[in-house]
Each structure stands twice: as structure tokens, then as C-alpha cells.
Amino acid sequence: MISKENYISRRKKLFEKLNNNSMAILHSGFHQFKSADSEYPFVVNNNFYYLTGIDQTDVTLVVGKFNGEYREWLFLDEIDEVMAKWVGRTLYKEEAANISGILTDNILYNGSFHQFLTNRLQPTRHFVDVAETIYLDLEKRPQALYNTFALVLSRTLRKEYPSVKIENLYTMMLKMRMIKDKEEIDLICKSIDTTKRAIYNVMNHSKELDMETLAEAYYDFILTKENKQVSFNSIIASGKNATILHYDDNNKKIEKDSLLLMDVGCYTEHYSSDITRTFPTTGNFTPRQKAVYEVVLECNKKCIEYVKDGMSWKELNDYAKKILANGCKKLGLIKEDSELSKYYFHSISHSLGLDVHDPSLDNMGILEGMVITIEPGLYIEEEGIGIRIEDDVVVTKDKAIVLSKDVIKEVEDIEKMMKSN
């Protein structure tokens, strides 16, 4: 788990980036309406969670820098004993303090937030701290009716306190989250371990697999057993379905001699894994399947050897495309490199962390301490062959450390496991 000392350290790092006489305000988010009287499961804002470790609706963190001195507050709901009987109670102040490392005296109730803000935005005779700048997590998505606590608060501040300067905290938080510490990597590894066992559970029942739904059920069983949740909609695709990059219907018949592609992951304390393995449900690759698989595997392994600190995302992707293009020529699929996009149409990598596609700043390139995926693939729709092999790695100065190295991917290892069932 992430220690409260780590959360304290992260907030102090944020403090160092703030202008003097300012406050950074982050919010955990709200439940989202679904239908009638039901809501979607609550999903905490990851920038807020990164600084507090608190997974609860409607909690606000304030980090202040006044006259160069550090301040912090947390605002949460008072305990509602009636609601507690229906949906469970929220955190006591002492519990929130133990998780986040914020002193209990600095944890207040939501009812006092408006007055707290007013006191620090409007000087009076007895003012102590006055904020000239407010930092907000102004992430914006081009979606209908998209709104957040920060977007609403920014509009209110611009109207009621026009002299206050508003700065966007989002990019600042991304830079912090891009580099993973040991505690974060340990949690990602735990997610990978669960994902490995879940994939193996599917492979161990391969003789029973007549439907993609059954494969998904065997995968989900391990996650449920280990009290984990999927980190994205599982992609469990057989035959031609595996040529659709984000196929997640997972409900078609598995035809004889087809491959099964599993692009799956789970969360451990909010940190995600993202692994892809492709295997023959019959236990043996056909000669053609094996030939295509070996091209993808070669690209996967060579890209892992190639990636290092300071490299651009484009440089890594161009390297992967060259390997795959050469492979496709040998397979008789293309004659020119420019034709590769017919069979490979995504990038080789993305950042991984609290989000499966953890936000990163592309112009900063690939940096030491980042956890990224390496995931080449080939998708030959006319042959019903879709293959992707994805590993999670930590970038170092000179090489990558493969966190998912224990999830088998060599042809002979896969066929050996399948035959033993």
C-alpha cells in the first residue's frame, strides 16, 4: 500500500511548485447518475487520490502556500447515521487523518468550506492568509454535459472574485504522476500477479472454451476470488474478433483452430495492470499462426531491449513499425513499409499507473521511472488472425525492467502449458 508518509511527501512536492500566497484545490468527485434512483459505482478523481489516498465521494483537499509557509486542509461529509445503515458510513476524521497524514485538526466538514474559501479570498480586518492565486484541476473533455467540481468553482470564482488569478493544476499533476515510486510499482506488480493467475485460469480450461463468455467467466473468477476489479473492459476475442482493437463484446462462439486474444488487467489499490496474451484454444499454433505470432513476439522483445530513458514516443513507435513491416514482408502480407497500416494501426506503448492509459506529456518523451506498456500486434482480418503481445515495463537509464516477465509468451511454453491441461 501507499504509506501516509508518501502522500505527505507528494503534497509537499506540489507545495514547492505553487506561487506564494496561493491555494491548490482538488476534489474527489461525485457519484454519477445512472437511471431512476441508481448511480454508477463511484470512481475517485485520480489526481486527488494521488495526494491523499482517500477514496470517498465529495472530499476536498486544499494545499496552501502563504508567506512561504505550508498549509493543508481536508473537507469531508459529516457522518450520517441514517445513510450509514443503507450504504455504509463515510470516514471519521481520525480515519481520514490516518490514511492521508493530514492532521485531524485540519480536517473540517464540507459545510464550512464556503466560509473557509471566503475568508481567504476576501481580506478583512483580521485576515491571516489571503490567496491571490487558486490552482484547480481543470481537466476538460469534449463530452456532452461534461462538468467537474473544479470547472464549476472556476466559473464561480471568476464571477465573484475577478481579481483572483486561476491557474490550471492538471499538467502539474501529470508531471508528478508520470514517474512512479517503489510503492506504486509494487502495487502494479500485485495487479500483474493477479492478471497472470486469471489468464492462466482461462488457459487451464481451454478444452472447455466454446464461447468467449466462458473465457471471460474464468478470467473474472480469479479477480473476484482475490477481491480485485477489472481496470478496463476486458478484451477477450477469438478469431476475426481479435482483429478489432477494442473489441469487448466477448460473446461470440470460439471456432475450431482459432486463436484467443486476451487484453486484460485489474486494479490493486487503484493501480492497474495491462497485459495481453494470445494463445491457440486447441493447444497448438497452426504453422501460419505461429509464423505471425513469432513476428509479433520478436517486435515485443526487441522493443523491450530498445526502450530507454530520453527516447521519444515516436522513436520507439517507428522502431516497432520497422520490425513489423519487415516481418509482414516475410509473411507475404505487404511489399512496401507504407502498407503496414493495414495490419498494424496503433502505437506501441502508453504510460500505466492509476489510469490504464495514464496521462503523460508526450513532449517530455519516455523518462526513467515511468511504467509503460510494450504492445505490438498484427491484425489480419482476411485470415481471421489477430495477435497482440503486451508487457508492462519500468524504464531505467539503460534498459527496461519487465514487470510481467513471469507471464509466459514463448510458443513452446504456451503449447506446453496447454498440453498439460
C-alpha positions, 0 to 999 in steps of 0.5 A: 500500500501507499504509506501516509508518509508518501502522500505527505511527501507528494503534497509537499512536492506540489507545495514547492511548485505553487506561487506564494500566497496561493491555494491548490484545490482538488476534489474527489468527485461525485457519484454519477447518475445512472437511471431512476434512483441508481448511480454508477459505482463511484470512481475517485478523481485520480489526481486527488487520490494521488495526494491523499489516498482517500477514496470517498465521494465529495472530499476536498483537499486544499494545499496552501502556500502563504508567506512561504509557509505550508498549509493543508486542509481536508473537507469531508461529509459529516457522518450520517447515521441514517445513510450509514445503515443503507450504504455504509458510513463515510470516514471519521476524521481520525480515519481520514487523518490516518490514511492521508497524514493530514492532521485531524485538526485540519480536517473540517466538514464540507459545510464550512468550506464556503466560509473557509474559501471566503475568508481567504479570498476576501481580506478583512480586518483580521485576515491571516492568509489571503490567496491571490492565486487558486490552482484547480484541476481543470481537466476538460473533455469534449463530452456532452454535459461534461462538468467537474467540481473544479470547472464549476468553482472556476466559473464561480470564482471568476464571477465573484472574485475577478481579481483572483488569478486561476491557474490550471493544476492538471499538467502539474499533476501529470508531471508528478504522476508520470514517474512512479515510486517503489510503492506504486510499482509494487502495487502494479506488480500485485495487479500483474500477479493477479492478471497472470493467475486469471489468464492462466485460469482461462488457459487451464480450461481451454478444452472447455472454451466454446464461447468467449463468455466462458473465457471471460467467466474464468478470467473474472473468477480469479479477480473476484476470488482475490477481491480485485476489479477489472481496470478496463473492459476486458478484451477477450476475442477469438478469431476475426474478433481479435482483429478489432482493437477494442473489441469487448463484446466477448460473446461470440462462439470460439471456432475450431483452430482459432486463436484467443486474444486476451487484453486484460488487467485489474486494479490493486489499490487503484493501480492497474495492470495491462497485459495481453496474451494470445494463445491457440484454444486447441493447444497448438499454433497452426504453422501460419499462426505461429509464423505471425505470432513469432513476428509479433513476439520478436517486435515485443522483445526487441522493443523491450531491449530498445526502450530507454530513458530520453527516447521519444514516443515516436522513436520507439513507435517507428522502431516497432513499425520497422520490425513489423513491416519487415516481418509482414514482408516475410509473411507475404502480407505487404511489399512496401513499409507504407502498407503496414497500416493495414495490419498494424494501426496503433502505437506501441506503448502508453504510460500505466499507473492509476489510469490504464492509459495514464496521462503523460506529456508526450513532449517530455518523451519516455523518462526513467521511472515511468511504467509503460506498456510494450504492445505490438500486434498484427491484425489480419482480418482476411485470415481471421488472425489477430495477435497482440503481445503486451508487457508492462515495463519500468524504464531505467537509464539503460534498459527496461525492467519487465514487470510481467516477465513471469507471464509466459509468451514463448510458443513452446511454453504456451503449447506446453502449458496447454498440453498439460491441461 
